Amino acid sequence: MSLEIEQRENEGIAVLDLKGRITVGPGAGAIREKVTELNAAGVRNIVLDLKGVDYIDSTGLGAMVMCATTLRRNGGNIKLVNLNRRNIELLVMTKLETVFEVFADEQDAVNSCYPDRKLKTFDILDFVKNLKSSEE
C-alpha cells in the first residue's frame, strides 16, 4: 500500500494527512518530496497527521528526520499528531521522541507554532508508564 498525502491548512500551518505506510521506496520518497516542495514554497512549519499510518520502517523514520532537519535549518519544524501505539513505541525505542514534538491533538500542534499560545504537549513518559502498568 502506497502512502497517500492530503494537504490542508489550519490557521496558516500546513497539515499533511498521511494514509498508508511510510516505508522504503515510494512511501519515504513521497513524504520527502512533499516536504521539499513545501519548504521551497516558503512553508516552514508542518503538522504530520499520522492517524492513517499503520506502519513506519527505519527508512520512513529516516525520511521524517531528514524532513525535520531541512525545516529546522530554515527556522521551522515538523510536529507529529495522532500516532498509534505502535508508532509511539517505535519513537521511544529509537529515542526519536526527543527529536520530534508529538501531540495528541492537532490544535495543540498548530498552537505550538505560535510562541504566544499556550500548548499542551503529548506526555510520552506518561504514555510509557501507562503502557507498562497495563502489561502487568
N, C-alpha and C positions, 0 to 999 in steps of 0.2 A: 504494500500500500504506500503510495507516494504521499508526500506532505502537501497539504493544501494550505495556502496562506490567504487570508482575507484581511484587507487593511481597512481600518476605520479611524475615526478621530474622537477623542474625549478631551474637551477643554484645551484643544491645541496640541495635545500629545498623541503621537501615532500609536495605535493599538493594533497589534497583529494577532488575529485569532488563528491559531495553528490547529490543524487536524491531521492526524496520521502518526507517522514515525519520523523522528529526527535521527537518521542513521547514515552510515557510509553510503555514498552515492548521491542520488537526486535530493534526498531529504536535507542533508547537511549543506549541499550546494545551494539549494533553493533559499534557505534561510540566510546564508552568507550573501547571496546575490541581492536579496530584498533589502537587507540592512545596508549594503554598499550603495544601492540605488537611493535609499532614503537619506543616507549620510551625504551623498553627492548633491542631493536636493536641499541640503541645509537642515535636515531633521537631526536633532541631537539626542533627544530622549525618546525611547521606545519601550512600550509595555508589551511583553510577550504573554499572551493568554494561552496557557498550556492545558486548558480544560480538555481539549480534544486530542491531546498527545498521550498515547498509551505506552510508548517506548522511546527511550533515548539511549543510544550506544555511545562508546567513547569518542567516535568521530563526531557525532552530534554534539556532545559536550564540548569538544574542541572547537567546533564551529561557533557555538554560543559564546565561548570565552573569547575567540577572535573578534566576534562582533562587538562584545562589550569593550574590549581593548581599543578597537577602532573608534568607537563612540567616545570613550573616555579621553583619548588623545585630542579630541575635538571639543572637549568640555561637556560631554553628555554622558549617558549611561543607559543600560538595559535593566528593566525591572521585570521580575517574574511573578506571575499570578496564577492561581488555580492549579497548582501542581497536585498530582495524585500522590498517594502514599509511596508508591514505588519510586517515583521521580524525586521525591523529597529524600527518601532513603539513599538514593544514588548521590545526591548532592552532599549529604552528610558523610557517606562512605568515602567519597573522593575529596572531601574537605573543601568543596567548591561552594558550600553555603556561606563561606566568608568572602567569596568573590562576587556573588550576586546578591542583590537586595530582593528578598522574597516577601510577597504579600498574600494575604488570604482574600483580599478584596480589591477589585480593580480601582475603585475610587481612592483607596489608600495609596495605591501605586502611583496614580496620577498626582495626588496631593504631594507625594514625596518629590516631585519635580519642581515644586514651588516652595522655596525656603520659608516663606511666611505662614505656611499652613501647618496645622497640627497633623501628625500622622501616626498611624498605628502599624508598626511592622509585625511581620509574622514571627512568632517566638519559636524558633527552631529547637531551642533547648527544651522548652515545654513540650513540644511535639515528641521529641526523643524520649523524655521521661514518661509521657503517657503511653508511648509505644511499648516501652519496656514493662510498664506496670500491667498493660493489657495482655502481655505474653506470659506473665507469671500465673 
